C-alpha cells in the first residue's frame, strides 16, 4: 500500500491534497458530497479582522481554461469564524489552515493570536493585501514588506506560519528568500495572476472592479515554473497550487518541489475533484513503483 502521508512544516497530512483558500468556503457545501476527512487539509476562506461584504457584482468571469475573480475577501470576520465555523470543521478528521489578510502588521498579529488560541493547525498569511502604511503597496510585491508581516505573524502565532506568495512580481524567489529569512515555516504558491476581460459589445470590463485574479488550468505552467524556482532558492516546504485538475497535474507540482498540492478552481466544475486528484496521484505513484507519495517531491530531472 502506498504511504500517502506528507509533512508540511511539522503538520502531518494524511495525504498531500489540500483545498485552497477562496474555493471551498468553510467546507459546509462540499461536505454534502463527500466526507471532508478524506482531504489532507482544508484552507478556509480568507479571514479579515472585521466582516467584509466583498466587491460588487459581477465579480466572477469565465475565461478560456480558467476563471477571473474579484470577490474581495467576503467573509464573516475572524471572530465569527472561531465561534461558528471552526467547531463544525473540527468534527472532521482533517487539518485546518486559516488564511488571513490584513492592512497593517498589527492586524495580522491580532488574528494570529486569536487563531492560534482557537486551535487551527496552521496559519496561511496572504501577502497580496495592500499595506495602508506603505501607501497601498501590496506586502507581496516588496521583500522588506513581506518580511515585516512575516516577522509579526511569527511573533504572534504559536502554530506554523505559511506565507502565500503572489506571482505578480518580477522575481518570486526574491520574495521567497525575504520571508524565509523572516522565519516563515512554509510557503504556498502561486496566488492568482492578475487579468482582465472586456465585453466587446458594451466595451466595459466584465468584472465590476475591472481586473481580477486568474486561476484554473491556464496558470499551471506558471505555477510549476515558480514552484521549481522557489524550491531551488529556499529550504522550506511548499504547498503548490495553480491549475491542478488531475493527478498528473499534482505530480508535476510535486516533482517541481511541492510537498503538498492544492486543488481549487477544479472544484467549481467537479465537486469531487480533490478526492479524484488524490486517487489519480496515488495511482500514478504506484505505477512508478513508489512506496511513499512524498518521494515525488523535488524529483524532477532537469536537462543540462
C-alpha positions, 0 to 999 in steps of 0.5 A: 500500500502506498504511504500517502502521508506528507509533512508540511512544516511539522503538520502531518497530512494524511495525504498531500491534497489540500483545498485552497483558500477562496474555493471551498468556503468553510467546507459546509457545501462540499461536505454534502458530497463527500466526507471532508476527512478524506482531504489532507487539509482544508484552507478556509476562506480568507479571514479579515479582522472585521466582516467584509461584504466583498466587491460588487457584482459581477465579480466572477468571469469565465475565461478560456481554461480558467476563471477571473475573480474579484470577490474581495475577501467576503467573509464573516470576520475572524471572530465569527469564524472561531465561534461558528465555523471552526467547531463544525470543521473540527468534527472532521478528521482533517487539518485546518489552515486559516488564511488571513489578510490584513492592512497593517502588521498589527492586524495580522498579529491580532488574528494570529493570536486569536487563531492560534488560541482557537486551535487551527493547525496552521496559519496561511498569511496572504501577502497580496493585501495592500499595506495602508502604511506603505501607501497601498503597496501590496506586502507581496510585491516588496521583500522588506514588506513581506518580511515585516508581516512575516516577522509579526505573524511569527511573533504572534502565532504559536502554530506554523506560519505559511506565507502565500506568495503572489506571482505578480512580481518580477522575481518570486524567489526574491520574495521567497528568500525575504520571508524565509529569512523572516522565519516563515515555516512554509510557503504556498504558491502561486496566488492568482495572476492578475487579468482582465476581460472586456465585453466587446459589445458594451466595451466595459470590463466584465468584472465590476472592479475591472481586473481580477485574479486568474486561476484554473488550468491556464496558470499551471505552467506558471505555477510549476515554473515558480514552484521549481524556482522557489524550491531551488532558492529556499529550504522550506516546504511548499504547498503548490497550487495553480491549475491542478485538475488531475493527478498528473497535474499534482505530480508535476507540482510535486516533482517541481518541489511541492510537498503538498498540492492544492486543488481549487478552481477544479472544484467549481466544475467537479465537486469531487475533484480533490478526492479524484486528484488524490486517487489519480496521484496515488495511482500514478505513484504506484505505477512508478513503483513508489512506496511513499507519495512524498518521494515525488517531491523535488524529483524532477530531472532537469536537462543540462 
